[in-house]
């Protein structure tokens, strides 16, 4: 069967209200010339420091079917250029058109922590049941959301969209595009506090996800979060007709009854809207227990099959930088190895606490140690030093043996550990290169090593160097073998 086009040139003519010279089909939408696939429609977005028109020819040479431009590019046939007044506005228009042409359940996900993981888990759960479209990676901002909508096939049966923010008003604009039937708030914690006076303001900003829901909308909110009542009031005030809660709380609609952690998964017994369910999540950590409750509450809310969704959750695999676990064999002669937990994609106080808790739940060998390699958390404003130092009790509770720290604010944590927590050996470094050298020279067989920090710190570079030690290149990530 021939692949059905995502958009045709004639459709774009109507969406953009412009004349399109050529006749062609597009099978995808892209804003990055480096990742073009055959048949993509390329949008030449521009910003203060770049001009997407510079990459139009590269995109077309790579297989793009056409390009959306605000000025014609020399040397490129005009019949594969769609001239519009503003390329970003055109992308938003295409996102709106993508949303308007489907009449299926749409789920939106936001929260201080767990947005991407919950979105991926929803995709894994619902894909078992029907054709499901979800935003990729962390495409959750003013560009990523309309792009994800524009990529949604017209025969989609479920749509899942992640929405993020670091300023008040951002979610309100994004939810106007998505118009969800179900909205999930994973949790509200102190994140992006540089832009907010307090966590209550963050809760209010997250509650913007309820403002443009479809009639009959359903809100799914963390019952254990201290801001549950605030979010519930906001949802009701926005006209949300049904509110579902999840968590450990005895009054939660989707609540965990028992949970067990194994090497590569979490096993859970839960009450989902009055239905007792036993299932497995292919991820480790209590935060994944909580994520799964929100997922299954949403599955039940849209009328999908809980049993099939549970099977989908069992097959869930961690994304790179988001808790992926790899066994690194650095000496094949002695079979010496360590377990690497790559949580390097990003960090805020809540996600850092969750990662430390997960490290504490891991069982290491007698010779191995629990090691935390941590970089600064960004966008915490005046509270940054105190929030970094505040990680100390969790590190002690997790029985962390060794710490390697880098970053201006991690210095506060290092000083506190050295002063008050003598059972944890800590080393502080001014730069990542010095940390890498010290870390790689201090490996023991059986170590469990967590790497985490905000994107701006480039902690993924440390992960890259640690993976380069692997002498058994055929070994797969834990959970795939």
ABEGO torsion letter per residue (X at the ends): XBBBBABBAAAAAAAAGBBBABBBBBABBBABAAABBBGBBBBBBBBAABBAAAAAAAAAAAGBABBBBABBBBGBBAAABBBBABAAAAAAAAAAAAAAABBBBBBBBBEABGAAAAAAAAAAAAAAABBBBBBBEABABAAAAAAAAAABBAABABBBBBBBBABBGAAAAAAAAAGBABBBBABBBBBGAAABABAAAAAAAAAAAAAABBBGBBBBBBAABAAAAAAAAAAAAAGBABBBBBEABAABABBBABBBBBAABBBBBBBBGGBBBBBBBABBEAAAAAAAAAAAAAAAAAGBBAAAAAAAAAABBBBBGBGBBBBBBABAAAGBBBBBBBAAABBBAAAAAAAAAAAAABBBBAABBBBBBBBBBBGAEAAAAAAAAAAAAAAAAAGBABBBBBEAAAAAAAAAAAAABAABBBBBBABAAAAAAAAAAABBBGBBBBBBEBAAAGAAAAAAAAAAABABAABBBBGAX
